[in-house]
Amino acid sequence: MKNRIKVERAELDITQQQLAEAVGVSRQTIVAIEKNRFLPSTPLALKISRYFGKPVESIFILEETD
C-alpha cells in the first residue's frame, strides 16, 4: 500500500511532528508510514484522513499486489 502523507503535509506546510501530535502518535510512526515501513491501523488511517479532510482512499492507495 502506498500513501500520500508526505504530499498532503507539504500542501498544508506541516511537519511530521505536527501531524503526529494531531493524530496521537510519535513522529517516528509518521516517518515509518511515509516510508511504507509500517501500515497504520484502521483507526489511525481514519484519523490521518480526517486530519487532511479527505477520504481514506485518497491518502492510502491499495496496490494490485496488496
PDB file of N, CA, C and O in Angstrom:
ATOM      1  N   MET A   1       0.844  -1.174   0.000  1.00  0.00           N
ATOM      2  CA  MET A   1       0.000   0.000   0.000  1.00  0.00           C
ATOM      3  C   MET A   1       0.890   1.238   0.000  1.00  0.00           C
ATOM      4  O   MET A   1       1.839   1.342   0.777  1.00  0.00           O
ATOM      5  N   LYS A   2       0.563   2.166  -0.884  1.00  0.00           N
ATOM      6  CA  LYS A   2       1.275   3.440  -0.927  1.00  0.00           C
ATOM      7  C   LYS A   2       0.451   4.486  -0.179  1.00  0.00           C
ATOM      8  O   LYS A   2      -0.724   4.278   0.124  1.00  0.00           O
ATOM      9  N   ASN A   3       1.096   5.609   0.108  1.00  0.00           N
ATOM     10  CA  ASN A   3       0.344   6.692   0.740  1.00  0.00           C
ATOM     11  C   ASN A   3       0.851   8.037   0.251  1.00  0.00           C
ATOM     12  O   ASN A   3       1.947   8.154  -0.296  1.00  0.00           O
ATOM     13  N   ARG A   4       0.017   9.049   0.464  1.00  0.00           N
ATOM     14  CA  ARG A   4       0.316  10.418   0.031  1.00  0.00           C
ATOM     15  C   ARG A   4       0.529  11.353   1.227  1.00  0.00           C
ATOM     16  O   ARG A   4       0.342  12.563   1.104  1.00  0.00           O
ATOM     17  N   ILE A   5       0.910  10.815   2.355  1.00  0.00           N
ATOM     18  CA  ILE A   5       1.014  11.646   3.557  1.00  0.00           C
ATOM     19  C   ILE A   5       2.034  12.768   3.368  1.00  0.00           C
ATOM     20  O   ILE A   5       1.762  13.917   3.717  1.00  0.00           O
ATOM     21  N   LYS A   6       3.192  12.447   2.826  1.00  0.00           N
ATOM     22  CA  LYS A   6       4.217  13.479   2.643  1.00  0.00           C
ATOM     23  C   LYS A   6       3.722  14.603   1.735  1.00  0.00           C
ATOM     24  O   LYS A   6       3.972  15.779   2.001  1.00  0.00           O
ATOM     25  N   VAL A   7       3.027  14.241   0.676  1.00  0.00           N
ATOM     26  CA  VAL A   7       2.479  15.227  -0.264  1.00  0.00           C
ATOM     27  C   VAL A   7       1.423  16.087   0.437  1.00  0.00           C
ATOM     28  O   VAL A   7       1.412  17.311   0.311  1.00  0.00           O
ATOM     29  N   GLU A   8       0.545  15.421   1.171  1.00  0.00           N
ATOM     30  CA  GLU A   8      -0.509  16.151   1.890  1.00  0.00           C
ATOM     31  C   GLU A   8       0.091  17.097   2.930  1.00  0.00           C
ATOM     32  O   GLU A   8      -0.381  18.222   3.092  1.00  0.00           O
ATOM     33  N   ARG A   9       1.122  16.644   3.631  1.00  0.00           N
ATOM     34  CA  ARG A   9       1.777  17.518   4.608  1.00  0.00           C
ATOM     35  C   ARG A   9       2.386  18.735   3.940  1.00  0.00           C
ATOM     36  O   ARG A   9       2.291  19.851   4.451  1.00  0.00           O
ATOM     37  N   ALA A  10       3.017  18.512   2.784  1.00  0.00           N
ATOM     38  CA  ALA A  10       3.645  19.616   2.054  1.00  0.00           C
ATOM     39  C   ALA A  10       2.608  20.642   1.619  1.00  0.00           C
ATOM     40  O   ALA A  10       2.852  21.848   1.675  1.00  0.00           O
ATOM     41  N   GLU A  11       1.455  20.157   1.188  1.00  0.00           N
ATOM     42  CA  GLU A  11       0.404  21.081   0.753  1.00  0.00           C
ATOM     43  C   GLU A  11      -0.091  21.957   1.900  1.00  0.00           C
ATOM     44  O   GLU A  11      -0.451  23.115   1.692  1.00  0.00           O
ATOM     45  N   LEU A  12      -0.108  21.397   3.115  1.00  0.00           N
ATOM     46  CA  LEU A  12      -0.543  22.169   4.283  1.00  0.00           C
ATOM     47  C   LEU A  12       0.615  22.834   5.023  1.00  0.00           C
ATOM     48  O   LEU A  12       0.410  23.584   5.977  1.00  0.00           O
ATOM     49  N   ASP A  13       1.844  22.543   4.564  1.00  0.00           N
ATOM     50  CA  ASP A  13       3.050  23.076   5.194  1.00  0.00           C
ATOM     51  C   ASP A  13       3.106  22.725   6.682  1.00  0.00           C
ATOM     52  O   ASP A  13       3.294  23.594   7.534  1.00  0.00           O
ATOM     53  N   ILE A  14       2.937  21.433   6.974  1.00  0.00           N
ATOM     54  CA  ILE A  14       3.047  20.975   8.358  1.00  0.00           C
ATOM     55  C   ILE A  14       4.160  19.937   8.454  1.00  0.00           C
ATOM     56  O   ILE A  14       4.493  19.266   7.477  1.00  0.00           O
ATOM     57  N   THR A  15       4.721  19.822   9.642  1.00  0.00           N
ATOM     58  CA  THR A  15       5.815  18.883   9.877  1.00  0.00           C
ATOM     59  C   THR A  15       5.271  17.516  10.263  1.00  0.00           C
ATOM     60  O   THR A  15       4.091  17.352  10.572  1.00  0.00           O
ATOM     61  N   GLN A  16       6.171  16.543  10.234  1.00  0.00           N
ATOM     62  CA  GLN A  16       5.803  15.208  10.711  1.00  0.00           C
ATOM     63  C   GLN A  16       5.384  15.281  12.180  1.00  0.00           C
ATOM     64  O   GLN A  16       4.437  14.612  12.593  1.00  0.00           O
ATOM     65  N   GLN A  17       6.082  16.082  12.953  1.00  0.00           N
ATOM     66  CA  GLN A  17       5.765  16.220  14.370  1.00  0.00           C
ATOM     67  C   GLN A  17       4.367  16.801  14.576  1.00  0.00           C
ATOM     68  O   GLN A  17       3.618  16.331  15.431  1.00  0.00           O
ATOM     69  N   GLN A  18       4.022  17.803  13.809  1.00  0.00           N
ATOM     70  CA  GLN A  18       2.692  18.409  13.935  1.00  0.00           C
ATOM     71  C   GLN A  18       1.592  17.405  13.613  1.00  0.00           C
ATOM     72  O   GLN A  18       0.582  17.336  14.314  1.00  0.00           O
ATOM     73  N   LEU A  19       1.788  16.630  12.556  1.00  0.00           N
ATOM     74  CA  LEU A  19       0.797  15.611  12.203  1.00  0.00           C
ATOM     75  C   LEU A  19       0.729  14.550  13.295  1.00  0.00           C
ATOM     76  O   LEU A  19      -0.359  14.138  13.700  1.00  0.00           O
ATOM     77  N   ALA A  20       1.878  14.114  13.766  1.00  0.00           N
ATOM     78  CA  ALA A  20       1.918  13.092  14.815  1.00  0.00           C
ATOM     79  C   ALA A  20       1.144  13.539  16.053  1.00  0.00           C
ATOM     80  O   ALA A  20       0.350  12.776  16.603  1.00  0.00           O
ATOM     81  N   GLU A  21       1.375  14.763  16.485  1.00  0.00           N
ATOM     82  CA  GLU A  21       0.671  15.280  17.655  1.00  0.00           C
ATOM     83  C   GLU A  21      -0.831  15.366  17.412  1.00  0.00           C
ATOM     84  O   GLU A  21      -1.626  15.091  18.311  1.00  0.00           O
ATOM     85  N   ALA A  22      -1.214  15.745  16.210  1.00  0.00           N
ATOM     86  CA  ALA A  22      -2.634  15.897  15.886  1.00  0.00           C
ATOM     87  C   ALA A  22      -3.387  14.570  15.903  1.00  0.00           C
ATOM     88  O   ALA A  22      -4.570  14.524  16.240  1.00  0.00           O
ATOM     89  N   VAL A  23      -2.690  13.486  15.535  1.00  0.00           N
ATOM     90  CA  VAL A  23      -3.364  12.181  15.476  1.00  0.00           C
ATOM     91  C   VAL A  23      -2.978  11.259  16.626  1.00  0.00           C
ATOM     92  O   VAL A  23      -3.453  10.126  16.700  1.00  0.00           O
ATOM     93  N   GLY A  24      -2.121  11.738  17.521  1.00  0.00           N
ATOM     94  CA  GLY A  24      -1.811  10.997  18.742  1.00  0.00           C
ATOM     95  C   GLY A  24      -0.812   9.867  18.614  1.00  0.00           C
ATOM     96  O   GLY A  24      -0.937   8.840  19.282  1.00  0.00           O
ATOM     97  N   VAL A  25       0.189  10.053  17.748  1.00  0.00           N
ATOM     98  CA  VAL A  25       1.257   9.058  17.617  1.00  0.00           C
ATOM     99  C   VAL A  25       2.607   9.766  17.683  1.00  0.00           C
ATOM    100  O   VAL A  25       2.668  10.992  17.773  1.00  0.00           O
ATOM    101  N   SER A  26       3.685   8.989  17.637  1.00  0.00           N
ATOM    102  CA  SER A  26       5.023   9.582  17.639  1.00  0.00           C
ATOM    103  C   SER A  26       5.405  10.020  16.230  1.00  0.00           C
ATOM    104  O   SER A  26       4.833   9.556  15.244  1.00  0.00           O
ATOM    105  N   ARG A  27       6.371  10.912  16.153  1.00  0.00           N
ATOM    106  CA  ARG A  27       6.888  11.339  14.849  1.00  0.00           C
ATOM    107  C   ARG A  27       7.470  10.143  14.110  1.00  0.00           C
ATOM    108  O   ARG A  27       7.343  10.042  12.890  1.00  0.00           O
ATOM    109  N   GLN A  28       8.108   9.237  14.847  1.00  0.00           N
ATOM    110  CA  GLN A  28       8.701   8.049  14.238  1.00  0.00           C
ATOM    111  C   GLN A  28       7.640   7.192  13.539  1.00  0.00           C
ATOM    112  O   GLN A  28       7.920   6.567  12.517  1.00  0.00           O
ATOM    113  N   THR A  29       6.440   7.163  14.084  1.00  0.00           N
ATOM    114  CA  THR A  29       5.349   6.414  13.445  1.00  0.00           C
ATOM    115  C   THR A  29       5.004   7.040  12.104  1.00  0.00           C
ATOM    116  O   THR A  29       4.820   6.333  11.113  1.00  0.00           O
ATOM    117  N   ILE A  30       4.915   8.363  12.071  1.00  0.00           N
ATOM    118  CA  ILE A  30       4.615   9.049  10.806  1.00  0.00           C
ATOM    119  C   ILE A  30       5.726   8.793   9.795  1.00  0.00           C
ATOM    120  O   ILE A  30       5.448   8.546   8.622  1.00  0.00           O
ATOM    121  N   VAL A  31       6.974   8.849  10.235  1.00  0.00           N
ATOM    122  CA  VAL A  31       8.111   8.569   9.345  1.00  0.00           C
ATOM    123  C   VAL A  31       7.977   7.167   8.765  1.00  0.00           C
ATOM    124  O   VAL A  31       8.121   6.977   7.557  1.00  0.00           O
ATOM    125  N   ALA A  32       7.704   6.193   9.614  1.00  0.00           N
ATOM    126  CA  ALA A  32       7.596   4.801   9.165  1.00  0.00           C
ATOM    127  C   ALA A  32       6.445   4.612   8.182  1.00  0.00           C
ATOM    128  O   ALA A  32       6.581   3.875   7.206  1.00  0.00           O
ATOM    129  N   ILE A  33       5.322   5.265   8.427  1.00  0.00           N
ATOM    130  CA  ILE A  33       4.190   5.158   7.500  1.00  0.00           C
ATOM    131  C   ILE A  33       4.544   5.796   6.160  1.00  0.00           C
ATOM    132  O   ILE A  33       4.277   5.214   5.108  1.00  0.00           O
ATOM    133  N   GLU A  34       5.141   6.983   6.189  1.00  0.00           N
ATOM    134  CA  GLU A  34       5.510   7.670   4.946  1.00  0.00           C
ATOM    135  C   GLU A  34       6.473   6.834   4.113  1.00  0.00           C
ATOM    136  O   GLU A  34       6.406   6.850   2.884  1.00  0.00           O
ATOM    137  N   LYS A  35       7.369   6.103   4.774  1.00  0.00           N
ATOM    138  CA  LYS A  35       8.368   5.302   4.058  1.00  0.00           C
ATOM    139  C   LYS A  35       7.875   3.887   3.774  1.00  0.00           C
ATOM    140  O   LYS A  35       8.650   3.027   3.353  1.00  0.00           O
ATOM    141  N   ASN A  36       6.591   3.649   4.005  1.00  0.00           N
ATOM    142  CA  ASN A  36       5.978   2.340   3.761  1.00  0.00           C
ATOM    143  C   ASN A  36       6.631   1.214   4.554  1.00  0.00           C
ATOM    144  O   ASN A  36       6.681   0.075   4.092  1.00  0.00           O
ATOM    145  N   ARG A  37       7.126   1.527   5.732  1.00  0.00           N
ATOM    146  CA  ARG A  37       7.704   0.517   6.625  1.00  0.00           C
ATOM    147  C   ARG A  37       6.681   0.021   7.642  1.00  0.00           C
ATOM    148  O   ARG A  37       6.901  -0.985   8.316  1.00  0.00           O
ATOM    149  N   PHE A  38       5.573   0.729   7.744  1.00  0.00           N
ATOM    150  CA  PHE A  38       4.558   0.419   8.745  1.00  0.00           C
ATOM    151  C   PHE A  38       3.182   0.727   8.172  1.00  0.00           C
ATOM    152  O   PHE A  38       2.956   1.802   7.616  1.00  0.00           O
ATOM    153  N   LEU A  39       2.269  -0.222   8.311  1.00  0.00           N
ATOM    154  CA  LEU A  39       0.881   0.003   7.884  1.00  0.00           C
ATOM    155  C   LEU A  39       0.089   0.482   9.099  1.00  0.00           C
ATOM    156  O   LEU A  39       0.087  -0.178  10.138  1.00  0.00           O
ATOM    157  N   PRO A  40      -0.569   1.602   8.975  1.00  0.00           N
ATOM    158  CA  PRO A  40      -1.334   2.102  10.117  1.00  0.00           C
ATOM    159  C   PRO A  40      -2.563   1.242  10.382  1.00  0.00           C
ATOM    160  O   PRO A  40      -3.088   0.587   9.481  1.00  0.00           O
ATOM    161  N   SER A  41      -3.004   1.256  11.611  1.00  0.00           N
ATOM    162  CA  SER A  41      -4.260   0.598  11.952  1.00  0.00           C
ATOM    163  C   SER A  41      -5.399   1.347  11.254  1.00  0.00           C
ATOM    164  O   SER A  41      -5.224   2.471  10.785  1.00  0.00           O
ATOM    165  N   THR A  42      -6.540   0.716  11.197  1.00  0.00           N
ATOM    166  CA  THR A  42      -7.700   1.375  10.590  1.00  0.00           C
ATOM    167  C   THR A  42      -8.048   2.673  11.306  1.00  0.00           C
ATOM    168  O   THR A  42      -8.265   3.687  10.642  1.00  0.00           O
ATOM    169  N   PRO A  43      -8.109   2.683  12.656  1.00  0.00           N
ATOM    170  CA  PRO A  43      -8.413   3.954  13.327  1.00  0.00           C
ATOM    171  C   PRO A  43      -7.386   5.047  13.034  1.00  0.00           C
ATOM    172  O   PRO A  43      -7.751   6.210  12.865  1.00  0.00           O
ATOM    173  N   LEU A  44      -6.103   4.680  12.974  1.00  0.00           N
ATOM    174  CA  LEU A  44      -5.078   5.684  12.691  1.00  0.00           C
ATOM    175  C   LEU A  44      -5.203   6.194  11.255  1.00  0.00           C
ATOM    176  O   LEU A  44      -5.080   7.395  11.014  1.00  0.00           O
ATOM    177  N   ALA A  45      -5.444   5.300  10.309  1.00  0.00           N
ATOM    178  CA  ALA A  45      -5.630   5.733   8.918  1.00  0.00           C
ATOM    179  C   ALA A  45      -6.812   6.689   8.811  1.00  0.00           C
ATOM    180  O   ALA A  45      -6.753   7.673   8.075  1.00  0.00           O
ATOM    181  N   LEU A  46      -7.877   6.404   9.538  1.00  0.00           N
ATOM    182  CA  LEU A  46      -9.048   7.281   9.522  1.00  0.00           C
ATOM    183  C   LEU A  46      -8.743   8.632  10.160  1.00  0.00           C
ATOM    184  O   LEU A  46      -9.194   9.667   9.669  1.00  0.00           O
ATOM    185  N   LYS A  47      -7.984   8.627  11.246  1.00  0.00           N
ATOM    186  CA  LYS A  47      -7.608   9.896  11.895  1.00  0.00           C
ATOM    187  C   LYS A  47      -6.758  10.754  10.964  1.00  0.00           C
ATOM    188  O   LYS A  47      -6.964  11.963  10.863  1.00  0.00           O
ATOM    189  N   ILE A  48      -5.803  10.123  10.287  1.00  0.00           N
ATOM    190  CA  ILE A  48      -4.940  10.861   9.357  1.00  0.00           C
ATOM    191  C   ILE A  48      -5.772  11.439   8.220  1.00  0.00           C
ATOM    192  O   ILE A  48      -5.608  12.603   7.853  1.00  0.00           O
ATOM    193  N   SER A  49      -6.653  10.636   7.671  1.00  0.00           N
ATOM    194  CA  SER A  49      -7.511  11.107   6.581  1.00  0.00           C
ATOM    195  C   SER A  49      -8.414  12.241   7.038  1.00  0.00           C
ATOM    196  O   SER A  49      -8.592  13.227   6.323  1.00  0.00           O
ATOM    197  N   ARG A  50      -8.978  12.103   8.214  1.00  0.00           N
ATOM    198  CA  ARG A  50      -9.845  13.155   8.757  1.00  0.00           C
ATOM    199  C   ARG A  50      -9.051  14.442   8.960  1.00  0.00           C
ATOM    200  O   ARG A  50      -9.554  15.533   8.692  1.00  0.00           O
ATOM    201  N   TYR A  51      -7.808  14.318   9.435  1.00  0.00           N
ATOM    202  CA  TYR A  51      -6.967  15.498   9.636  1.00  0.00           C
ATOM    203  C   TYR A  51      -6.812  16.276   8.334  1.00  0.00           C
ATOM    204  O   TYR A  51      -6.888  17.504   8.321  1.00  0.00           O
ATOM    205  N   PHE A  52      -6.594  15.550   7.241  1.00  0.00           N
ATOM    206  CA  PHE A  52      -6.410  16.202   5.945  1.00  0.00           C
ATOM    207  C   PHE A  52      -7.735  16.552   5.279  1.00  0.00           C
ATOM    208  O   PHE A  52      -7.747  17.231   4.252  1.00  0.00           O
ATOM    209  N   GLY A  53      -8.840  16.104   5.841  1.00  0.00           N
ATOM    210  CA  GLY A  53     -10.152  16.405   5.287  1.00  0.00           C
ATOM    211  C   GLY A  53     -10.421  15.710   3.969  1.00  0.00           C
ATOM    212  O   GLY A  53     -11.106  16.244   3.097  1.00  0.00           O
ATOM    213  N   LYS A  54      -9.871  14.505   3.835  1.00  0.00           N
ATOM    214  CA  LYS A  54     -10.017  13.762   2.579  1.00  0.00           C
ATOM    215  C   LYS A  54     -10.411  12.319   2.879  1.00  0.00           C
ATOM    216  O   LYS A  54     -10.169  11.825   3.980  1.00  0.00           O
ATOM    217  N   PRO A  55     -11.017  11.640   1.903  1.00  0.00           N
ATOM    218  CA  PRO A  55     -11.353  10.226   2.103  1.00  0.00           C
ATOM    219  C   PRO A  55     -10.087   9.389   2.286  1.00  0.00           C
ATOM    220  O   PRO A  55      -9.033   9.706   1.734  1.00  0.00           O
ATOM    221  N   VAL A  56     -10.206   8.339   3.054  1.00  0.00           N
ATOM    222  CA  VAL A  56      -9.053   7.482   3.326  1.00  0.00           C
ATOM    223  C   VAL A  56      -8.439   6.952   2.028  1.00  0.00           C
ATOM    224  O   VAL A  56      -7.223   6.779   1.947  1.00  0.00           O
ATOM    225  N   GLU A  57      -9.269   6.694   1.016  1.00  0.00           N
ATOM    226  CA  GLU A  57      -8.770   6.168  -0.250  1.00  0.00           C
ATOM    227  C   GLU A  57      -7.929   7.165  -1.027  1.00  0.00           C
ATOM    228  O   GLU A  57      -7.185   6.776  -1.928  1.00  0.00           O
ATOM    229  N   SER A  58      -8.034   8.438  -0.693  1.00  0.00           N
ATOM    230  CA  SER A  58      -7.200   9.421  -1.391  1.00  0.00           C
ATOM    231  C   SER A  58      -5.854   9.616  -0.695  1.00  0.00           C
ATOM    232  O   SER A  58      -4.940  10.211  -1.266  1.00  0.00           O
ATOM    233  N   ILE A  59      -5.728   9.122   0.524  1.00  0.00           N
ATOM    234  CA  ILE A  59      -4.461   9.205   1.265  1.00  0.00           C
ATOM    235  C   ILE A  59      -3.694   7.890   1.159  1.00  0.00           C
ATOM    236  O   ILE A  59      -2.477   7.884   0.975  1.00  0.00           O
ATOM    237  N   PHE A  60      -4.411   6.787   1.275  1.00  0.00           N
ATOM    238  CA  PHE A  60      -3.806   5.455   1.236  1.00  0.00           C
ATOM    239  C   PHE A  60      -4.291   4.735  -0.017  1.00  0.00           C
ATOM    240  O   PHE A  60      -5.493   4.582  -0.232  1.00  0.00           O
ATOM    241  N   ILE A  61      -3.337   4.295  -0.844  1.00  0.00           N
ATOM    242  CA  ILE A  61      -3.657   3.696  -2.131  1.00  0.00           C
ATOM    243  C   ILE A  61      -3.290   2.214  -2.107  1.00  0.00           C
ATOM    244  O   ILE A  61      -2.125   1.852  -1.939  1.00  0.00           O
ATOM    245  N   LEU A  62      -4.293   1.372  -2.278  1.00  0.00           N
ATOM    246  CA  LEU A  62      -4.090  -0.062  -2.305  1.00  0.00           C
ATOM    247  C   LEU A  62      -3.554  -0.452  -3.671  1.00  0.00           C
ATOM    248  O   LEU A  62      -4.146  -0.126  -4.700  1.00  0.00           O
ATOM    249  N   GLU A  63      -2.423  -1.155  -3.670  1.00  0.00           N
ATOM    250  CA  GLU A  63      -1.808  -1.591  -4.929  1.00  0.00           C
ATOM    251  C   GLU A  63      -2.330  -2.963  -5.305  1.00  0.00           C
ATOM    252  O   GLU A  63      -2.848  -3.683  -4.450  1.00  0.00           O
ATOM    253  N   GLU A  64      -2.203  -3.334  -6.556  1.00  0.00           N
ATOM    254  CA  GLU A  64      -2.690  -4.629  -7.028  1.00  0.00           C
ATOM    255  C   GLU A  64      -2.014  -5.788  -6.309  1.00  0.00           C
ATOM    256  O   GLU A  64      -2.617  -6.848  -6.140  1.00  0.00           O
ATOM    257  N   THR A  65      -0.780  -5.599  -5.889  1.00  0.00           N
ATOM    258  CA  THR A  65      -0.043  -6.670  -5.219  1.00  0.00           C
ATOM    259  C   THR A  65      -0.402  -6.812  -3.747  1.00  0.00           C
ATOM    260  O   THR A  65       0.051  -7.752  -3.093  1.00  0.00           O
ATOM    261  N   ASP A  66      -1.195  -5.909  -3.220  1.00  0.00           N
ATOM    262  CA  ASP A  66      -1.580  -5.948  -1.787  1.00  0.00           C
ATOM    263  C   ASP A  66      -2.690  -6.951  -1.553  1.00  0.00           C
ATOM    264  O   ASP A  66      -3.140  -7.121  -0.419  1.00  0.00           O
TER     265      ASP A  66
END
